[in-house]
Amino acid sequence: MYRSAIYVVYDKDNIIDRYVGYFLNQLKSCVDEIYVVVNSKEIIRGMENFEAATKVYYRENEGYDVGAFKDAIVNFIGIEKIRTYDEVLLINDSFFGPFVSFKDIFIMINKTQCDFWGASKHSRYIEKSYEIEEHLQSFFIGIRNRMLNTKEFYQYWLDMPLINNYSDAIRFHELRFTNYFKQRGYTYSCLMDVEANDNVNPMYNYCQYAYIQQELVLKRNFPFLKKRPIEIEYKDMQTQENWSKVLDYVDNNTAYDVDMIYENLIRLYNHADLFEKLNLQYVLQTRGEKEISLKNAIVVICGNVKLISNEIDEYIQRIKDEIKVIFITESKEGCEELKNQIREYEYVCLINCDIILENNTFSCVNKSALYGVLENLIKSNSYISNVMGIFKRNKKIGALTIPELIHADFLGKAWKRWVQIRQKISYILDSKQIHCIFSMDKMPIVNSDNLWVRRELLEQAIEYNDNKIKNVGYLLGYVAQSKGMLSGVCETAEYAGMNQINQQGYLNALVKQMYRQGNNVDSFLDMQKSITRDKIDNFVKKYKKILIYGTGKKAREYEDLLCIDYEYVISDGMTKTNKGELYLSQVVPDNDMGIIVCLNESNQRKVIPLLEKRNINYMCI
């Protein structure tokens, strides 16, 4: 079979990682020609990963992968050349793999008689007035000669409008491609076994590659791992076991080097998202034989310890014979002493007592907080040895912090502190040109100065923090990411069990309170909506006319809370659907009108200044 592939890549840093080179080299074994289309004018690192390509084309980053496919078919390769192939593959770089050989992949798919096929598909889905027809997902599609040699195929691409955003790429290509050609008599098939998890009620169908990765790789003929689910919020659908399980399977049962996955994810995704999806919370035993010597570790206790000396002394007495412990202040001199003392050590435990003592409350509240710090950092020499074991076994772990304190008035305090300091952290990251993924909306995993860390990362973070100790922890997750490392949480098994009971108790109390107030809570999303309901009701009562800003998933989730007529508004330049949307520029400010902003926090921050500039009343969900 005379087969070619069009492979589209885009990287915001203009870097091509090893997973791309591996994919193309594997693909080359079953493809005669590979055309790489780069949605950028240059690549600054990783060109060697294009060695398997027949030709590399560069273009402006316009139109997403859809625009790149169109350029390749219409302009770069040309339709006449395209028609000479028995099969053309349209592929983008949004996934890792393959985890089996391409020879086996093509043997499987060649058993089916069809005109085009895909690696995966989304089954029919209905949600209220929103409906998605069954369709192949566009990151990997194969098109065979009968369809390539038609006017319909060429016209499809000629008629493709310029894609301006991700939503338009889905709407005008992914959701359209399959049914466009199905309606014209062409047949399609899918490599992945979707039916096993389909529901007879289309309301309960979903994007399977986003939620059940391990099952798809192990049992459903899906030899790839999509990247985008790293950013998907899972809490309204399931627990978060899939990423860690599928990576473990790939690492232990295939020839694929999972370091290629970690390299790309750490460089491109927020470390808080990676913490959640990769399950980087380590529950460790506190007893038993020490696995690792503690001679390369030091404990640094910072701040005024006089008021809590009894509690700290208890822990120090347990560990002092095998690990060095020093006390310093938060002063400039204290910082210099810290830097001098840690130079000969590989791992540093930093404990900041002042953060706890700042809390003006009952002493028992602070005692529990101190317990959470000391228990999970320096419980015993055996426990510390187990912490060192995490660093030794996983070279990509740069820092480990304690579980977030949530008892009494510590509940929500970490987020409040983040809101107060995030602008400063953003400024430091920008001014020092630290390569990391920062988001105002995502609190770093290390959000206090109580942690274990590799010494070189702490030294770097202190330097970035103008040689100050206080709040250096907020920088560590980003510094670790800039060095290709991750951040996690460590806790004792005893503390984890107790904390689970506390968390479940808080959650049950909230659910009970909502039921008492007449709110039906069947899911985490219902709980979020219930909390927001009164705010929406009060806002709606103020205005005669209500607009919803946004038409996406969040708007659909909350529109049922509105018991009045409303219209939709979207940002200028966005593509209108069939909801009769207004562009923001078409909205006439009126004291009797209010807008409910149903966007994620990042987009809210972009829209709010526009609304305030025009004196438009609004509330955010």
C-alpha positions in Angstrom: 0.0 0.0 0.0 1.3 3.4 -1.0 0.7 5.4 2.1 1.6 8.9 3.3 1.1 10.9 6.5 0.6 14.6 7.2 1.8 15.3 10.7 1.1 18.7 12.2 3.1 20.0 15.2 2.9 23.1 17.3 4.9 24.0 20.3 4.6 27.3 22.1 8.4 27.2 22.9 9.3 26.1 19.4 10.8 22.9 20.8 10.3 19.4 19.4 10.4 16.8 22.1 11.6 13.2 21.8 8.1 11.7 21.8 7.6 13.3 18.3 10.8 11.7 17.0 9.9 8.3 18.4 6.4 8.6 16.8 7.7 9.5 13.4 10.4 6.8 13.4 7.8 4.2 14.3 5.4 5.5 11.7 8.1 5.4 9.0 8.1 1.6 9.1 4.6 1.5 7.6 4.4 4.8 5.7 6.2 5.7 2.4 6.3 9.5 2.9 5.8 11.7 6.0 5.1 15.4 5.5 5.6 17.4 8.7 3.8 20.7 8.9 5.1 23.0 11.6 2.7 25.7 12.8 5.6 28.1 13.5 8.3 29.8 11.5 11.2 28.1 13.3 12.2 25.4 15.6 14.9 26.3 18.1 15.6 22.9 19.6 14.8 19.3 18.6 15.2 19.3 14.8 16.8 15.9 15.0 13.3 14.5 15.9 12.2 15.2 12.3 14.8 12.8 10.8 12.1 10.4 9.6 10.2 13.2 7.7 10.2 13.3 3.9 9.7 17.0 3.9 9.1 19.7 6.6 6.9 22.7 5.9 6.8 25.8 8.0 3.8 28.2 8.2 2.3 30.8 10.5 0.4 29.5 13.5 -3.0 30.2 11.9 -6.0 27.9 11.8 -4.8 25.4 14.3 -4.1 21.9 13.0 -7.1 22.3 10.6 -5.5 25.1 8.8 -2.3 23.1 8.6 -4.0 20.1 7.1 -5.7 22.4 4.6 -2.4 24.0 3.6 -0.7 20.6 3.2 -3.5 19.2 1.1 -4.2 22.2 -1.1 -0.9 24.1 -1.2 2.2 22.2 0.0 1.6 18.7 -1.4 -1.2 19.4 -3.8 -4.4 17.5 -4.5 -3.0 15.7 -7.6 -0.2 14.1 -5.5 -2.6 13.4 -2.7 -4.8 11.3 -5.1 -1.9 9.0 -6.0 -1.8 7.5 -2.5 -3.7 4.5 -1.4 -4.1 6.1 2.0 -3.3 9.4 3.6 -3.1 9.8 7.4 -4.0 13.2 9.0 -2.3 13.3 12.4 -1.4 16.0 15.0 1.0 15.9 17.9 -1.6 16.0 20.7 -0.8 12.5 22.0 1.9 10.1 23.0 2.6 6.6 21.6 2.3 4.2 19.9 2.5 1.6 22.7 2.3 -1.2 20.1 3.9 -1.4 16.7 2.3 0.4 13.8 2.5 -2.9 11.9 0.0 -4.3 14.4 -2.1 -1.2 14.2 -2.5 -1.3 10.5 -3.1 -5.1 10.5 -6.1 -4.4 12.8 -7.6 -1.5 10.9 -7.0 -3.2 7.5 -9.5 -5.9 8.5 -12.3 -3.3 8.1 -13.8 -2.3 4.8 -14.2 1.5 4.9 -13.3 4.7 3.1 -11.9 6.5 6.2 -11.1 5.6 9.7 -9.9 7.1 13.0 -8.0 6.0 16.1 -11.0 6.9 18.3 -14.5 8.3 18.1 -17.0 10.0 20.3 -20.5 8.4 20.3 -23.7 10.3 20.0 -24.3 12.6 23.0 -27.3 14.6 24.1 -27.4 17.2 26.9 -30.6 19.3 27.1 -30.7 21.2 23.8 -27.0 20.4 23.1 -26.4 17.4 20.8 -23.2 15.8 19.3 -23.5 13.3 16.5 -21.2 10.2 16.5 -17.8 11.3 15.0 -14.2 10.2 14.6 -11.9 12.3 16.7 -9.6 14.3 14.4 -6.2 13.8 16.0 -5.6 10.7 13.9 -7.6 9.9 10.8 -6.9 7.7 7.8 -8.4 8.4 4.4 -8.4 5.8 1.6 -8.1 6.2 -2.1 -11.8 6.0 -3.0 -12.4 9.1 -1.0 -9.2 10.8 -1.8 -10.1 10.7 -5.5 -13.3 12.7 -5.2 -14.4 16.3 -5.7 -16.1 16.1 -2.2 -12.8 15.6 -0.4 -11.0 18.5 -2.2 -14.0 20.8 -1.8 -14.3 20.0 1.9 -10.9 21.6 2.4 -11.3 24.4 -0.1 -14.5 25.5 1.8 -12.8 25.2 5.3 -13.0 28.7 6.9 -10.1 30.2 8.8 -10.2 28.6 12.3 -9.7 31.3 15.0 -10.0 29.2 18.2 -10.1 25.7 19.6 -14.0 25.7 19.7 -14.1 26.5 16.0 -11.7 23.7 15.2 -14.0 21.3 16.9 -17.1 22.8 15.4 -16.0 23.2 11.8 -13.8 20.1 11.5 -14.0 17.4 14.2 -17.7 17.5 14.6 -18.3 17.9 10.9 -15.9 15.7 9.1 -17.4 12.3 9.8 -21.0 13.2 9.0 -20.1 15.3 6.0 -18.7 12.3 4.2 -21.1 9.8 5.7 -24.0 11.8 4.2 -22.2 11.5 0.8 -22.1 7.7 0.9 -18.7 7.1 2.4 -18.2 4.6 5.2 -15.9 4.8 8.2 -14.5 2.6 11.0 -12.7 3.1 14.3 -9.6 1.4 15.7 -10.7 1.8 19.3 -13.4 -0.3 20.8 -15.8 2.4 21.9 -19.0 0.3 22.1 -17.9 -1.5 25.3 -18.4 1.7 27.3 -21.2 3.3 25.3 -24.6 3.8 27.0 -28.0 3.1 25.4 -28.9 6.6 26.7 -26.8 9.1 24.7 -26.9 11.4 27.7 -24.3 9.2 29.4 -21.8 8.9 26.6 -18.6 10.8 26.9 -15.1 11.3 25.5 -13.5 8.0 26.5 -9.9 8.9 25.9 -10.2 11.6 28.5 -11.5 9.4 31.3 -10.6 5.8 30.9 -7.1 5.9 29.5 -5.8 2.7 31.2 -8.7 0.6 30.0 -8.4 1.9 26.4 -4.7 1.1 26.3 -5.0 -2.3 27.9 -8.3 -3.6 26.5 -9.8 -1.4 23.8 -7.2 -1.3 20.9 -6.1 2.3 21.7 -2.3 2.5 21.6 -2.1 6.2 22.4 -2.4 8.6 25.3 -3.9 12.0 24.6 -2.3 15.0 26.4 -5.3 17.4 26.8 -7.0 15.4 29.6 -4.2 16.6 31.9 -6.2 19.9 32.0 -9.6 18.4 32.3 -11.4 18.7 35.7 -12.3 15.1 36.7 -14.0 15.7 40.0 -17.6 15.8 38.6 -17.1 12.4 36.8 -14.6 10.2 38.6 -11.5 9.8 40.8 -8.1 10.4 39.2 -6.5 7.0 39.0 -6.1 6.7 35.2 -3.0 8.7 34.4 -0.8 7.1 37.0 -2.1 3.6 36.2 -1.7 3.9 32.4 1.8 5.4 32.8 2.7 2.5 35.1 1.4 0.0 32.6 3.3 1.6 29.7 6.5 1.7 31.7 6.4 -1.9 32.9 4.7 -3.6 29.9 5.9 -1.8 26.7 9.1 -0.7 25.0 7.9 2.9 25.2 10.2 5.2 27.3 7.8 7.0 29.7 10.5 9.7 30.3 9.5 11.1 26.9 6.0 11.7 28.3 7.2 13.3 31.5 9.6 15.6 29.7 6.8 17.0 27.6 4.2 17.2 30.3 6.5 18.9 32.8 7.6 21.5 30.3 4.1 22.4 29.0 1.6 21.9 31.8 0.9 23.5 35.2 2.6 21.5 38.0 -0.6 21.6 40.1 -2.4 19.8 37.3 0.4 17.3 37.0 0.3 16.7 40.8 -3.4 15.8 40.6 -3.4 13.7 37.5 -0.2 11.8 38.3 -1.2 11.2 41.9 2.0 12.6 43.5 0.7 12.3 47.0 2.9 9.8 48.9 1.6 8.0 52.0 4.6 6.6 53.9 5.2 4.3 56.8 6.9 5.7 59.9 8.4 2.5 61.3 10.7 -0.3 60.1 14.3 -0.5 59.0 15.7 2.6 57.3 16.2 2.1 53.6 18.5 5.0 53.1 21.2 6.8 55.1 20.3 10.3 56.4 23.8 11.7 56.1 22.9 13.7 53.0 20.0 15.4 54.6 19.6 18.4 57.0 16.6 19.8 58.9 16.4 23.6 59.1 13.9 25.1 61.6 13.2 28.7 60.9 11.5 31.3 63.1 10.7 31.9 66.7 10.5 28.5 68.3 10.3 29.5 71.9 6.6 29.2 72.2 6.5 25.7 70.8 9.9 24.4 71.9 8.3 21.5 73.8 6.6 20.1 70.8 9.6 20.6 68.5 12.0 19.1 71.1 10.0 15.9 71.1 10.6 15.4 67.4 14.2 16.5 67.5 15.1 14.1 70.2 13.9 11.2 67.9 16.0 12.2 64.9 19.1 14.2 66.1 21.4 11.2 66.4 21.3 10.5 62.6 20.4 13.8 61.0 21.7 17.3 61.5 19.2 19.9 62.8 19.9 23.6 62.8 17.8 26.7 64.0 17.9 30.0 62.1 15.9 33.2 62.0 14.1 34.7 59.0 16.6 37.6 58.9 19.2 38.3 56.3 21.8 36.8 58.5 19.6 33.7 59.0 19.3 33.3 55.3 23.1 33.5 54.8 23.6 30.9 57.6 21.1 28.6 55.8 22.9 28.8 52.5 26.3 28.1 54.2 24.9 25.2 56.3 23.2 23.3 53.5 26.0 23.4 50.9 27.3 19.9 51.7 23.8 18.2 51.8 21.7 16.8 49.0 18.3 17.2 50.7 16.9 19.9 52.9 13.9 19.9 55.2 12.7 23.5 55.8 10.2 24.1 58.7 8.9 27.6 59.2 7.2 27.9 62.6 6.2 31.6 62.2 3.6 30.8 59.6 1.8 28.7 62.2 2.3 31.1 65.1 0.9 34.0 63.0 -2.5 32.4 63.4 -4.3 34.3 66.2 -6.6 31.6 67.5 -7.0 28.9 70.2 -3.8 27.2 71.1 -5.2 23.8 70.3 -5.8 24.9 66.7 -2.2 25.8 66.3 -1.1 22.7 68.0 -2.9 20.6 65.4 -1.3 22.7 62.7 2.1 22.1 64.1 1.4 18.4 64.4 0.5 18.4 60.6 3.9 20.0 59.9 6.2 18.0 62.1 4.4 14.7 61.8 4.6 14.7 58.0 8.2 16.1 57.7 10.3 14.7 60.6 8.1 12.0 62.3 11.1 9.6 62.8 14.3 8.6 61.2 12.6 5.7 59.5 10.0 8.0 58.0 12.6 10.5 56.8 14.4 7.6 55.2 11.2 6.8 53.3 10.9 10.4 52.2 14.5 10.2 50.9 13.5 7.0 49.1 11.0 9.0 47.0 13.7 11.4 45.8 16.1 8.5 45.2 13.7 6.4 43.2 12.1 9.2 41.2 14.7 11.7 39.9 11.9 13.9 38.6 10.6 14.7 42.1 12.1 18.0 43.2 10.1 19.0 46.3 7.7 17.3 48.7 5.4 19.4 51.0 2.9 18.6 53.7 -0.9 18.1 53.0 -2.8 21.4 53.0 -4.0 22.2 56.5 -7.8 22.4 56.5 -8.9 22.2 60.2 -10.6 25.1 62.0 -9.7 28.5 60.5 -6.9 27.0 58.4 -9.7 26.0 56.0 -9.2 28.1 52.9 -6.2 29.9 54.4 -3.8 28.5 51.8 -6.0 29.9 49.0 -6.3 33.3 50.7 -2.5 33.5 51.1 -2.1 32.6 47.4 -4.5 35.3 46.3 -2.4 37.8 48.3 1.0 36.7 47.0 0.3 35.4 43.5 0.9 38.7 41.8 4.4 38.9 43.4 5.2 35.4 42.4 4.2 36.1 38.8 6.4 39.1 38.8 9.4 37.1 40.1 8.9 34.4 37.6 8.7 36.9 34.7 11.6 39.1 35.8 13.9 36.1 36.4 12.7 34.5 33.2 11.9 31.2 34.9 10.6 28.8 32.4 7.4 27.3 33.9 3.7 27.2 33.5 2.0 29.8 35.8 -1.7 30.4 36.4 -3.3 32.8 38.8 -6.1 30.3 39.2 -4.0 27.3 40.2 -2.3 27.4 43.6 1.1 25.8 43.6 1.4 22.5 45.4 4.2 23.8 47.6 2.3 26.7 49.2 4.1 27.1 52.5 7.7 27.1 53.7 7.3 23.6 55.2 8.8 21.0 52.9 11.5 18.6 51.8 13.5 19.7 48.7 16.6 19.0 46.7 19.2 21.5 47.9 20.0 23.0 44.5 16.4 23.9 44.0 16.1 25.6 47.3 19.3 27.6 46.7 18.0 28.7 43.3 14.6 29.7 44.8 16.2 31.7 47.6 18.3 33.6 45.1 15.1 34.4 43.0 13.4 35.5 46.3 16.1 38.2 46.9 17.8 36.0 49.5 14.8 35.9 51.7 13.4 32.7 53.3 9.8 33.8 53.9 7.5 32.6 51.1 10.3 30.9 49.2 8.1 27.8 49.2 5.7 29.4 46.7 8.6 29.6 44.2 9.8 26.1 44.6 7.2 24.3 42.4 8.0 26.6 39.5 11.8 26.4 40.0 11.5 22.6 40.1 9.4 22.7 36.8 12.0 24.9 35.2 14.6 22.1 35.9 12.3 19.4 34.6 11.0 18.2 38.0 7.7 17.7 39.7 6.3 18.6 43.2 4.4 16.3 45.4 3.0 15.8 48.9 4.3 13.4 51.6 2.4 12.3 54.7 2.5 9.6 57.3 0.0 6.7 56.9 -1.4 7.6 60.3 -2.0 11.2 59.4 -3.5 10.3 56.0 -6.1 8.1 57.7 -7.0 10.8 60.2 -7.1 13.5 57.6 -9.4 11.4 55.4 -11.9 11.1 58.2 -11.7 14.9 58.7 -12.2 15.7 55.0 -15.1 13.2 54.7 -16.7 14.8 57.9 -16.5 18.3 56.4 -17.9 17.1 53.1 -20.8 15.3 54.8 -21.6 18.3 56.9 -21.8 20.5 53.8 -24.1 18.0 52.0 -26.3 17.7 55.1 -26.6 21.5 55.3 -27.6 21.8 51.7 -30.3 19.1 52.0 -31.7 21.0 55.0 -31.9 24.1 52.9 -33.8 22.2 50.2 -31.0 21.8 47.7 -30.7 18.3 46.1 -27.0 17.3 45.9 -26.2 14.3 43.7 -22.7 15.2 42.6 -19.8 17.6 43.2 -21.1 19.8 40.4 -24.5 19.9 42.2 -22.8 21.1 45.3 -21.0 23.9 43.4 -24.2 24.9 41.8 -26.1 24.8 45.1 -23.5 27.2 46.7 -23.9 29.6 43.8 -27.7 29.4 43.6 -28.5 32.2 46.1 -26.0 34.5 44.5 -27.6 34.0 41.1 -31.1 34.4 42.5 -30.2 37.7 44.2 -28.4 39.0 41.0 -31.4 38.1 38.8 -33.8 39.9 41.0 -31.9 43.2 40.5 -32.3 43.4 36.7 -35.1 43.2 34.2 -32.8 41.7 31.5 -30.2 38.9 32.0 -27.5 37.9 29.6 -25.2 34.8 29.9 -21.6 35.4 28.9 -20.4 32.2 27.2 -22.1 29.2 25.4 -19.7 26.4 26.5 -19.9 23.7 29.1 -20.0 26.0 32.1 -22.9 28.0 30.6 -24.8 24.7 30.0 -24.2 23.5 33.5 -25.6 26.6 35.1 -28.4 27.8 32.8 -30.9 25.6 34.5 -30.6 27.8 37.6 -32.2 30.6 35.7 -36.0 30.6 35.8 -36.3 33.6 33.5 -35.7 34.4 29.9 -32.1 35.2 29.0 -29.9 35.8 26.0 -26.3 34.8 25.3 -23.3 37.1 24.7 -19.9 36.1 23.4 -16.6 37.9 22.8 -16.2 39.7 19.5 -14.5 37.5 16.9 -15.9 34.2 18.3 -18.0 32.2 16.0 -21.8 32.3 16.7 -23.8 29.1 17.0 -27.5 28.7 16.8 -28.3 30.4 20.1 -28.8 33.9 18.7 -25.7 35.2 20.5 -24.8 38.9 20.7 -21.3 40.1 20.4 -20.2 42.1 23.4 -19.8 45.2 21.2 -23.5 44.8 20.4 -24.6 44.9 24.0 -25.9 48.4 25.0 -25.2 49.1 28.7 -28.3 49.5 30.7 -28.9 49.9 34.5 -31.7 47.3 34.2 -29.4 44.7 32.5 -27.0 42.3 34.2 -24.5 39.7 32.7 -23.7 36.4 34.4 -20.2 35.4 33.3 -20.1 31.7 32.7 -16.4 31.3 31.8 -13.4 29.7 33.5 -11.4 32.0 35.7 -8.7 32.7 33.1 -11.2 33.9 30.6 -13.1 35.8 33.3 -10.1 37.9 33.9 -9.9 38.8 30.2 -13.6 39.7 30.1 -14.1 41.6 33.4 -12.0 44.7 32.3 -14.2 45.0 29.2 -17.4 44.9 31.2 -16.1 47.4 33.8 -14.9 49.7 31.1 -18.4 49.9 29.7 -20.1 50.1 33.1 -22.0 46.8 32.6 -23.4 45.1 35.7 -22.0 41.5 36.0 -21.4 38.6 38.3 -19.1 35.7 37.8 -19.7 32.0 38.4 
